[in-house]
Amino acid sequence: MAVVSEPTVDVLVADDDAVVRFGLTMMLRGAPDLRVVAEAGDGAEALVLAERHAPDVVLMDIRMPGMDGLTATETLRRRPQAPQVVVLTTFDADEHVLRALRAGAAGFLLKDTPPEELVLAVRHAAQGRPVLSPEVTRRLIDRVTGPGKETGREAARRRLGLLAAREHTIALELGAGRSNAEIAARHHLSVATIKTHVSAILTKLDLNNRVQVALLVHDADLDPPG
């Protein structure tokens, strides 16, 4: 019987520090299903190499000379067939990280993330899964926005008001960090039905991943379903 191999995840590593790039590349090359297709030293080079190599995932440093990682992330995520972007930072609460998440990044990693966690995060990003825990998301938002977080509350609530009642409920569940399977069990629905609702939510809100929905729910300051 023929052995079916796992699909390879192509990765682009963007960081202005050559030592960091080398270390990340070595860690990723230790996984048989991951392949580093290019390395970039700044955001502009990352855009060119992403166009050339069509990676599945980009590991993007936020602070780089010239075009920074935030601008590159925003540009990449607007492209058709955009790669998933995981931003790299030395801090777990950074206003630039929050902006990258709002732009559509799948999540963020600290630069000292252990190799096994890095590999798992890249796999999750390639599958369209968020690369951060609900707790980290909440801490990030709380620490970055602080007392002024109510500024956009009404705007966020108006956007969520575009959703049908069931979609609104599921959006709140996404804000609580629950998976499709958990939401399905809580509401006695199939996982396929939840996936359909999530797709509708993303379309109506003009968002491209679950992290953005969670951020919008937090902006709206709405409690998750009990």
C-alpha positions, 0 to 999 in steps of 0.5 A: 500500500502506498504511503500518503505523505502529509502536504508540505507547508511552505514558509517565508521567514522575514526578520532583519536580524540574520541570526534570528532568521537562521535560528527560525529556519533551522527550527522549521527545517526540523519538521518534515512537513515544513519547508522554508522557501525564502528569507527576507530582511525587511517588509519590502523584500518579504512582499517580493519573495511572497509574490515569487514563492507563494508561501502558505505562511509568513513569519513576519517580524514587526520591527524592521528597517524600511518597510516594517512588518506591519505595513507588509502584513497589511499589504499581503493580507489584501492580496488574492490568495493571501498567505497566513501571516504570523507576526514575531515580537519580543513582547506579548502586548504591543500596539503594532501586534494588535494592528497586525491582528486587525489587518488579518494576521493569524496570530503572533509568536514571541521570538523565544518561542520553543521549537516545538511550539513554533512548528505547531503554530505554523501548522495551525496558521496554515490550517487557518487556525488562530495562533494565540490563546483567548487569554493572550488575546484578552490580555493583549487588548486590555494592556494595549487599549487600556482605559480608552478601549470604549472608544469604538464600542458603539461602532463595533456593536453596530457592525455586529448588528449586521448579523442575524441572531444566530450569527451574532450568538456564534460571533460572541462564542468566537470572542470567547475563543471557542472552537467550532466543535465546542460551539456546536456542542453548546448549541446542539448543532453540527460542526458543518452548520457552525462552519457555515455560520462562521463563513457567513459572519466573515463575509458580512463583517468583511473579515478574513479570520476568527481572530478579527471576529474575536477582536471586534467582539472585545471592542463591542464589550459584549459578554459571551453566551452563558 
